[in-house]
Every structure is written in structure tokens, then in C-alpha cells.
């Protein structure tokens, strides 16, 4: 009887931690739509250049990526520093560590893969999509969300396709994927948090 009560208490404590972590993730979904907006703008410019809608300027594209990403990192840091509460429990700390690790990996692959030109555009976008999918997949059990698992498989499925596409096609798919897989779900999650700050 005592053991059963202890198990029930452990289950309730775990459920409470997961609920707190879900609120933590919804609050931090600002980062999803914010980076979705930035990346959509950057990939949109690249698509316009590839399809001849904008004139390419030597060196400008690289600087545009560097300055925009640097500004995005700074604004994300300021949001974490001044706008949100610290992690509520160990799951929240794990979730934050997952996305810091994914973000650093994306920066390395994005900048080094792009600047060295050792990776073809399709493979470059495919590698980035694989990392983003990994972030969503690892986050899903930490917040008990099927939606994040669906997002993970969306990014992974598109990653497979990206490895077989040429530069024009890969950039257009990546632009569309950022809109559908980052900006829109991030905005929906963040708006739900603003309407219902806590679901626990």
C-alpha cells in the first residue's frame, strides 16, 4: 500500500515536471518563430537571387548571413536574459541544453559548410534540416508532445529530399520548410502561451 502511494506520488511529480517543461517550451517558442522569420528572410533573398529576381553582389550574401545571425543570437540572448524565468526543473535544463547544442551545431555546419564551399547547396540544406529535426525529436519526450515529433519527421523527410535536389530547388524547399516548420508552429505555440501562460 505504501509502495503504491509512493509510485502514485512519483507519477504525479513527473507529470508536474513535464507540464512545467511544456510551459517552459511554449514560452521559449519565441525563438522558433523569431529564427523562422530571420531564416525565411535570408533564404528568401537567396531564392530571389537564384531565380534572377535580385542581382547578386560579390561578398554581400556572406556578410548578410553573418550580420543577421549575429544579431539573432544577440536578441535571443537578451530575450533569455530579461524576458523569461529560468528553467523550472531538470527537464527544462535538459531542453535548453538540447537546443543550445543544436544551435551551435547548426552554426558550425551553416557557416563552415557554406564558407568552405565543400558542401553542395542541396547537401548543405539537408544537413541543416537533419540537425533541426534532431532538436525537435529530442524535445518531444521532454514535453510529451506528438506535434514536435511530427515536426521532427517533417524536417527529416525534407532533409532526405534535399540531398537529391540542385541548388535552386533546395533553396526553395528550404525557404518553404522554414516557413512551415519553424515560423508558423513557433508563432502558434508562442501565441498560445500568451493567451494561456500556464497549462499545468
Helices and strands as residue ranges (DSSP letters): H 2-28, H 30-50, H 60-82, H 90-116, H 121-143, H 146-162, H 167-178, I 179-183, H 184-195
